[in-house]
């Protein structure tokens, strides 16, 4: 299976688009601050899924999925900061956090599947 067929990768890609759209309304002085950090964390999720898949070794894949999950948690924290700074609404934050939760569960499921398969 190609990584682009993975639903978790597709959802992570959709989240990147939403993050870019959301952060485009941040104050201009945040272009190299919080906005940039959130975007980098978002991009890291599907990128690490793809890179891990491309390594063709289960251990490396699991490691990259762990990095993707860590980036997801980083993004959640940064979204909470953006909410506290009133850069985004609570409605937008909730919607994005629901998506990060879903992607996180999918990443954990994929990790468990791979770990079981490797035994």
C-alpha positions in Angstrom: 0.0 0.0 0.0 1.2 3.5 -0.9 1.3 6.0 2.0 -1.0 8.3 0.0 -3.7 5.6 0.4 -3.5 5.8 4.2 -6.6 7.6 5.6 -4.4 9.0 8.4 -2.0 10.6 5.9 -5.0 12.1 3.9 -6.5 13.5 7.1 -3.2 14.9 8.2 -2.8 16.6 4.8 -6.3 18.1 5.1 -5.3 19.4 8.5 -2.3 21.1 7.1 -4.5 23.0 4.7 -6.8 24.0 7.5 -3.9 25.1 9.6 -2.5 27.3 6.8 -6.0 28.9 6.3 -6.5 29.5 10.0 -3.0 30.9 10.6 -3.3 33.3 7.6 -5.5 35.5 9.8 -2.9 35.7 12.6 -1.4 39.2 13.3 1.4 39.9 10.8 4.0 40.1 13.6 3.3 36.4 14.2 4.3 35.4 10.7 7.7 34.2 12.0 6.4 33.3 15.5 3.5 31.2 16.5 2.0 31.0 13.0 5.2 29.5 11.6 5.6 27.1 14.5 2.0 25.8 14.1 2.5 25.4 10.4 5.8 23.5 10.8 4.2 21.1 13.4 1.3 20.5 11.0 3.5 19.8 8.0 5.6 17.4 10.1 2.7 15.0 10.7 2.0 13.8 7.1 5.7 14.2 6.3 6.8 11.8 9.0 4.0 9.3 8.1 5.3 9.4 4.5 9.0 9.3 5.4 8.5 6.4 7.9 6.6 4.4 5.3 9.3 5.0 2.8 12.0 3.6 5.1 10.7 0.1 4.5 11.7 -1.0 8.0 9.1 -1.4 10.7 11.3 0.1 13.5 12.0 3.2 11.4 8.3 3.5 10.5 7.3 3.2 14.1 9.8 5.9 15.1 8.5 8.3 12.4 4.9 7.7 13.5 6.0 8.6 17.1 7.6 11.8 15.7 4.3 12.5 13.8 2.3 12.0 17.0 4.7 14.3 18.9 4.2 17.0 16.3 0.5 16.6 16.6 0.8 17.2 20.4 3.0 20.2 19.7 0.4 21.6 17.4 -2.4 21.1 19.9 -0.4 23.1 22.5 0.3 25.9 20.0 -3.4 26.0 19.1 -4.2 26.4 22.8 -1.7 29.3 23.0 -3.3 30.9 19.9 -6.7 30.6 21.6 -5.3 32.2 24.8 -3.8 35.1 22.8 -7.2 35.4 21.0 -5.7 34.8 17.6 -8.4 32.1 16.9 -11.9 31.5 18.3 -12.8 28.7 20.7 -15.0 27.3 17.9 -12.1 27.1 15.5 -9.8 25.7 18.2 -12.4 23.0 19.1 -12.8 21.9 15.5 -9.1 21.7 14.9 -8.5 19.8 18.2 -11.2 17.3 17.3 -9.3 16.6 14.1 -6.0 16.3 15.9 -7.6 13.8 18.4 -8.9 11.8 15.5 -5.5 11.7 13.7 -3.8 10.9 17.0 -6.0 7.9 17.5 -5.4 6.8 13.9 -1.6 7.1 14.4 -1.8 5.0 17.6 -3.9 2.4 15.8 -1.4 2.2 12.9 1.5 1.9 15.4 -0.2 -0.9 17.3 -1.0 -2.7 14.0 2.6 -2.4 12.8 4.0 -3.5 16.2 1.7 -6.5 16.2 2.6 -7.4 12.6 6.3 -7.2 13.4 6.1 -9.8 16.2 
